[in-house]
């Protein structure tokens, strides 16, 4: 089975490349879901702080369009970039990856 994915090497945001997923369809589906959930998490944290995409981009050093693409689930981030978001939102990477509506409480983290 072939699916289309965003082409990270193109300047055209609509250009996609085919990805062969014959044996890994479940893996590809899970990966796309994870990317979308991460984007929703970034949007949730950004809007909770009253920031625009442009303001978040300025504070993280990323381009404004990159922030939008992340929030729409169109970009698969590197661990280093995930770390930038965790640092900006003053949380660990594992806390950033909690996709439920409620954030981890201090007690759950083990803090006193």
C-alpha positions in Angstrom: 0.0 0.0 0.0 1.2 3.5 -0.8 0.4 6.6 1.2 1.4 10.2 0.6 3.4 12.1 3.1 4.6 15.7 3.3 7.9 16.1 1.4 10.3 17.9 3.9 12.8 18.7 1.1 10.3 20.7 -0.9 9.3 24.4 -0.6 5.9 23.5 -1.9 3.7 22.7 1.2 1.3 20.7 -1.0 4.0 18.4 -2.5 4.0 14.9 -1.1 6.0 11.8 -1.6 4.7 8.2 -1.7 5.6 5.9 1.2 5.4 2.2 0.8 3.7 0.7 3.9 2.7 -2.8 2.8 3.9 -4.6 6.0 3.9 -1.5 8.2 0.4 -0.1 7.6 -0.4 -0.2 11.3 3.0 1.5 12.1 2.4 4.2 9.6 -1.1 4.8 10.9 0.1 5.0 14.4 2.9 7.4 13.4 0.5 9.7 11.7 -1.8 9.7 14.7 1.1 10.4 17.1 2.2 13.4 14.9 -1.4 14.8 14.9 -1.7 14.3 18.7 1.6 16.1 19.2 0.5 19.0 17.0 -2.8 19.3 19.0 -0.7 19.3 22.2 1.5 22.2 21.0 -1.6 24.1 19.9 -3.3 23.5 23.3 -0.2 24.7 25.2 0.3 27.7 23.0 -3.3 28.9 23.2 -3.5 28.3 27.0 -0.6 30.8 27.2 -2.4 33.3 24.9 0.3 33.1 22.2 -0.1 33.4 18.5 1.8 31.0 16.2 4.0 33.9 15.3 4.8 34.6 18.9 5.6 31.0 19.6 7.8 30.9 16.6 9.7 34.0 17.7 10.3 32.6 21.2 11.4 29.1 20.0 13.4 30.2 17.0 11.3 28.2 14.6 9.6 29.7 11.5 5.9 30.7 11.8 4.9 28.3 9.0 6.7 25.4 10.7 4.6 26.0 13.9 1.4 25.8 11.8 2.6 22.7 10.1 3.4 21.0 13.4 0.0 22.0 14.8 -1.8 20.5 11.7 0.2 17.3 12.1 2.1 17.8 8.8 5.6 17.7 10.3 7.5 14.8 12.0 9.7 16.6 14.5 13.2 15.6 15.5 13.8 14.8 19.2 15.9 18.0 19.4 13.0 20.1 18.3 10.6 18.4 20.7 13.2 19.3 23.4 13.0 23.0 22.4 9.2 22.9 22.9 9.6 21.1 26.3 12.1 23.7 27.4 9.9 26.6 26.3 6.8 25.2 28.0 8.9 24.5 31.1 8.2 20.7 31.2 10.0 17.5 30.5 9.8 15.8 27.2 7.7 13.1 28.8 5.2 15.7 30.2 5.0 17.3 26.8 4.0 13.9 25.3 1.0 13.5 27.6 -1.9 14.0 25.2 -4.8 13.9 27.6 -6.6 17.1 28.2 -5.3 17.2 31.8 -1.7 17.9 32.4 0.5 15.8 34.8 0.1 17.0 38.3 2.9 17.7 40.7 2.0 14.6 42.7 2.1 12.4 39.6 5.6 13.7 38.7 6.8 12.7 42.2 7.6 16.3 43.3 7.1 17.2 46.9 
